[in-house]
Amino acid sequence: MYIEQIYTGCLAAAAYYIESEGEAAIIDPLRETHPYTQRAAKRGARIKYIFETHFHADFVSGHLDLAAKSGATVIFGPTAKPGYNAYVANDNEEFPLGKIKIKLLHTPGHTMESSCLLLIDEEGVARALFSGDTLLLGDVGRPDLVQKVKAEITPRYLAGKLYESLRTKILTLPDDVIVYPGHGAGSACGKNMIKETTDTLGNQKRTNYALRADMTQEEFIEELMDGLVEPPQYFPSNVLMNLQGAVKSVDEIIRKGKRGLNAREFEAVWKSRNAVVLDTRHQNDFVKEHIPGSIFIGLHDNFAPWVGTLIKDLTTPILFIADEGREEEVVTRLSRVGYDNAIGCLEGGIETWKEAGFDTESIQDISAEEFAAIYFVSPETLNILDARKKIRI
């Protein structure tokens, strides 16, 4: 038996590769398929199942592309109604994988179809729980996302369902079961996650506020709902893409998106398509010199969530500037959150822009002391913009 967590820091998201006797299962794959197909090929395994713990809001899943390439069966939990060919499992249904089994536990609460996957080893012993967004480390999945698509299902209703799921399905499992969650600290799918990405269920029972044995359902609902901030605006669109399945192949998106344009072509496409120009270089490079009118979102930080925050329409045409060799990475990370309309990049970067005779701009960086000196001398002449994200203090 072999288990590998494939963690993507930008989205704080975990996918899983599980293998036994040459048969593999993938849980919650991201948009790109090569991390899974390459692992299976390297290990001489066949991908048999693709499990989706729920219809994700924070990324577009790669399950359909992966199924087309591998021939694997896509599996959802009860009540799921995908707009494409998939197997909707029953609660407690078991799926043989080599010498082990994967048992699907229906755990509604984060969403109605949310499910966890219990790995049962060759001896029939429960060894690992792939908990999706039902149980996170230090937290549980927020119950206020699906109402953006299904208004009749309220967050309080889902929170009550989650309370029941945790106590009837999760807390009854042995303490030594290893928990593999769908997300880690930094994800918008929870509010109190710890930095670790695996833990024992026993430790979570002792330390996770949502698993307290003496907690009533009403107390659980109140604590879970307290302090939830507004989810990113692109979440409902990602849910619909995962639900309906009407998405382009990621290979097609990458081919189109990473094509190089010279400066003249870049400028012409920018004007004719009314595109957004995204500068993905390091912030120090952007401050020093950039194209007037471009937007900075650096690849080195939480790139995809910031794109989802600042570019409201997922269909917006996007041109971009990237460090050489990172063009495909830009398009891939855009597609992970449903921005499938990248239409090209500036070949040769900012230098070719200048060589073509186009202007650039820069941003002057000043210290706090310099800022204070200017402000206190003539505050009435300044327009001060605080662009920080709202946070809880």
ChimeraX attribute file (.defattr): number of C-alpha atoms within 10 A of each C-alpha:
attribute: neighborCount
match mode: 1-to-1
recipient: residues
	/A:1	15
	/A:2	9
	/A:3	13
	/A:4	13
	/A:5	17
	/A:6	16
	/A:7	17
	/A:8	13
	/A:9	15
	/A:10	17
	/A:11	23
	/A:12	19
	/A:13	25
	/A:14	23
	/A:15	23
	/A:16	22
	/A:17	21
	/A:18	20
	/A:19	24
	/A:20	19
	/A:21	14
	/A:22	16
	/A:23	20
	/A:24	26
	/A:25	23
	/A:26	23
	/A:27	24
	/A:28	24
	/A:29	25
	/A:30	27
	/A:31	24
	/A:32	22
	/A:33	20
	/A:34	11
	/A:35	13
	/A:36	22
	/A:37	18
	/A:38	12
	/A:39	16
	/A:40	21
	/A:41	11
	/A:42	9
	/A:43	12
	/A:44	13
	/A:45	18
	/A:46	19
	/A:47	27
	/A:48	21
	/A:49	23
	/A:50	27
	/A:51	25
	/A:52	25
	/A:53	27
	/A:54	26
	/A:55	26
	/A:56	25
	/A:57	23
	/A:58	28
	/A:59	27
	/A:60	28
	/A:61	29
	/A:62	20
	/A:63	27
	/A:64	26
	/A:65	18
	/A:66	25
	/A:67	18
	/A:68	11
	/A:69	12
	/A:70	18
	/A:71	15
	/A:72	20
	/A:73	20
	/A:74	21
	/A:75	21
	/A:76	25
	/A:77	28
	/A:78	21
	/A:79	14
	/A:80	19
	/A:81	16
	/A:82	16
	/A:83	13
	/A:84	13
	/A:85	12
	/A:86	16
	/A:87	16
	/A:88	16
	/A:89	20
	/A:90	15
	/A:91	14
	/A:92	14
	/A:93	14
	/A:94	18
	/A:95	14
	/A:96	14
	/A:97	23
	/A:98	15
	/A:99	16
	/A:100	21
	/A:101	21
	/A:102	24
	/A:103	21
	/A:104	26
	/A:105	25
	/A:106	25
	/A:107	32
	/A:108	26
	/A:109	29
	/A:110	27
	/A:111	28
	/A:112	21
	/A:113	20
	/A:114	28
	/A:115	29
	/A:116	29
	/A:117	26
	/A:118	24
	/A:119	24
	/A:120	20
	/A:121	17
	/A:122	13
	/A:123	8
	/A:124	11
	/A:125	13
	/A:126	19
	/A:127	15
	/A:128	22
	/A:129	25
	/A:130	26
	/A:131	26
	/A:132	29
	/A:133	28
	/A:134	29
	/A:135	31
	/A:136	30
	/A:137	30
	/A:138	24
	/A:139	24
	/A:140	29
	/A:141	28
	/A:142	26
	/A:143	30
	/A:144	23
	/A:145	25
	/A:146	24
	/A:147	15
	/A:148	16
	/A:149	13
	/A:150	10
	/A:151	9
	/A:152	10
	/A:153	17
	/A:154	15
	/A:155	22
	/A:156	17
	/A:157	14
	/A:158	23
	/A:159	27
	/A:160	17
	/A:161	20
	/A:162	28
	/A:163	23
	/A:164	16
	/A:165	21
	/A:166	19
	/A:167	14
	/A:168	12
	/A:169	13
	/A:170	21
	/A:171	16
	/A:172	9
	/A:173	17
	/A:174	15
	/A:175	14
	/A:176	14
	/A:177	18
	/A:178	21
	/A:179	25
	/A:180	26
	/A:181	25
	/A:182	28
	/A:183	27
	/A:184	29
	/A:185	22
	/A:186	18
	/A:187	18
	/A:188	23
	/A:189	29
	/A:190	25
	/A:191	20
	/A:192	19
	/A:193	21
	/A:194	15
	/A:195	12
	/A:196	10
	/A:197	20
	/A:198	16
	/A:199	17
	/A:200	17
	/A:201	24
	/A:202	16
	/A:203	15
	/A:204	21
	/A:205	17
	/A:206	12
	/A:207	14
	/A:208	19
	/A:209	17
	/A:210	21
	/A:211	21
	/A:212	13
	/A:213	11
	/A:214	7
	/A:215	14
	/A:216	10
	/A:217	15
	/A:218	13
	/A:219	12
	/A:220	19
	/A:221	22
	/A:222	12
	/A:223	14
	/A:224	23
	/A:225	16
	/A:226	10
	/A:227	10
	/A:228	16
	/A:229	14
	/A:230	9
	/A:231	17
	/A:232	18
	/A:233	17
	/A:234	23
	/A:235	23
	/A:236	19
	/A:237	20
	/A:238	23
	/A:239	24
	/A:240	18
	/A:241	20
	/A:242	25
	/A:243	19
	/A:244	14
	/A:245	17
	/A:246	12
	/A:247	15
	/A:248	13
	/A:249	17
	/A:250	19
	/A:251	14
	/A:252	10
	/A:253	20
	/A:254	24
	/A:255	14
	/A:256	16
	/A:257	26
	/A:258	23
	/A:259	15
	/A:260	18
	/A:261	19
	/A:262	17
	/A:263	23
	/A:264	15
	/A:265	13
	/A:266	20
	/A:267	16
	/A:268	13
	/A:269	17
	/A:270	18
	/A:271	10
	/A:272	8
	/A:273	13
	/A:274	12
	/A:275	17
	/A:276	18
	/A:277	24
	/A:278	22
	/A:279	26
	/A:280	23
	/A:281	21
	/A:282	16
	/A:283	16
	/A:284	11
	/A:285	13
	/A:286	21
	/A:287	14
	/A:288	13
	/A:289	16
	/A:290	23
	/A:291	19
	/A:292	12
	/A:293	11
	/A:294	16
	/A:295	18
	/A:296	21
	/A:297	21
	/A:298	21
	/A:299	20
	/A:300	11
	/A:301	14
	/A:302	15
	/A:303	18
	/A:304	24
	/A:305	24
	/A:306	15
	/A:307	21
	/A:308	20
	/A:309	13
	/A:310	13
	/A:311	16
	/A:312	12
	/A:313	14
	/A:314	19
	/A:315	12
	/A:316	17
	/A:317	20
	/A:318	24
	/A:319	25
	/A:320	28
	/A:321	24
	/A:322	23
	/A:323	17
	/A:324	11
	/A:325	8
	/A:326	14
	/A:327	22
	/A:328	16
	/A:329	14
	/A:330	25
	/A:331	26
	/A:332	24
	/A:333	23
	/A:334	26
	/A:335	27
	/A:336	22
	/A:337	26
	/A:338	28
	/A:339	25
	/A:340	26
	/A:341	20
	/A:342	28
	/A:343	25
	/A:344	27
	/A:345	26
	/A:346	28
	/A:347	23
	/A:348	16
	/A:349	21
	/A:350	21
	/A:351	12
	/A:352	15
	/A:353	21
	/A:354	14
	/A:355	10
	/A:356	11
	/A:357	10
	/A:358	14
	/A:359	12
	/A:360	14
	/A:361	13
	/A:362	13
	/A:363	11
	/A:364	6
	/A:365	11
	/A:366	8
	/A:367	8
	/A:368	8
	/A:369	9
	/A:370	10
	/A:371	11
	/A:372	11
	/A:373	12
	/A:374	12
	/A:375	15
	/A:376	9
	/A:377	9
	/A:378	9
	/A:379	12
	/A:380	8
	/A:381	9
	/A:382	9
	/A:383	8
	/A:384	8
	/A:385	6
	/A:386	6
	/A:387	6
	/A:388	6
	/A:389	6
	/A:390	7
	/A:391	6
	/A:392	7
	/A:393	3
